Amino acid sequence: MVKKELPNLKTLETLNMKSSHYQVLVVDDEEPIRKLIVTLLTQMGHHCVTASNGLEALDKITTTKFDAVIADIVMPEMDGIALTKALSKHYQGLPVMNITGHTEQYSAESAIASGAREFISKPFSISEFTIRFDKMMRDHRAEEALLALSLTDELTGLYNRRRFFVLTEQYLKVAVRTKGRLLILFIDLDDLKWINDHYGHSEGDKALIDFARILKETFRESDIIARIGGDEFVILFVSTDENSEILMARLHKHLKDYNARRVRRYRLSISVGTAQFDPEYPVSIDELLSKADASMYVQKRKKRKKHSI
């Protein structure tokens, strides 16, 4: 329950509400408390879904993506501590706030130990609830931002090598289960050293940024696009004969259009190697990359031989 601040519910609008809008799962076996928390969060601009116990909450989480969970501790069937432990195990990173009126039995330490980010005891004030929820979400966003930085290539904004390996490992497991085919492209941006030597490294950086933008325009959000080395890029996507041809044709068209606009004092050129992942004969990421890399160098040697004639 709330400490006599409910009549002043409109004061929420005057509090600092600069945070994003979130999808929040509110879990409590007492309907008046659920309604109260939903009212508070709705006033803050968030969307809420409710559950009356931990088992119901887990069912809803399997079908709906939530940004946060607020769970009472003492509930039938599955209590808040058990729910928080399950969420911490299966939905790592999902911020959870535990609430209880039984502080003689449950402490903040026990809630945090189970995986909760925040703990608040009943009765609570509107301002305390708001401050704790906002702090939990700000901390969560900051952690996500740091994680994104550690997994992103700083220059191009694409995934880095580490992120590519993590995501590709997941894609390969799914492909084996679903018998899906994957195609990996290993792309080398030709003559980057020449651009650096003749126009400077800042111009070389611009070439890399421009090419990364071309890749983003070419491939889909579901495809993994990464820069794994100085002039080396990789793309992994679910492969069919049709979409592979379409995507490759689109890549070359976008590159041709870019060069036609003469954005820079040089033309961008690429060498591309491919490797197919066959779920019937699975191989490691390193083996896939090695095959695609070898295929790319075959193309690069042919281009050099052609230019030397």
Buried (B, 14 or more C-beta within 10 A) or exposed (E): EBEEBEEEBEEBEEBEBEBEEBEBBBBBBBEEBBBBBBBBBEBBEBEBBBBBBBBBBBEBBEEEEBBBBBBBBBBEEBBBBBBBBBBBEEBEEBBBBBBBBEEEEBEBEBBBEBBBBBBBBBEBBBBBBBBBBBEBBEEBBEEEEEEEEEBBBEEBEBBBBBBBBEBBEEBBEEBBEEEBBBBBBBBBBBBBEEBBEEBEEEBBBBBBEBBBBBBBEBBEEEBBBBBBEEBBBBBBBBBEEEBBEEBBEBBEEBBEEBBEEEEBEBBBEBBBBBBEBEBEEEEEBEEBBBBBBEBBBEBBEEEEEEEEE
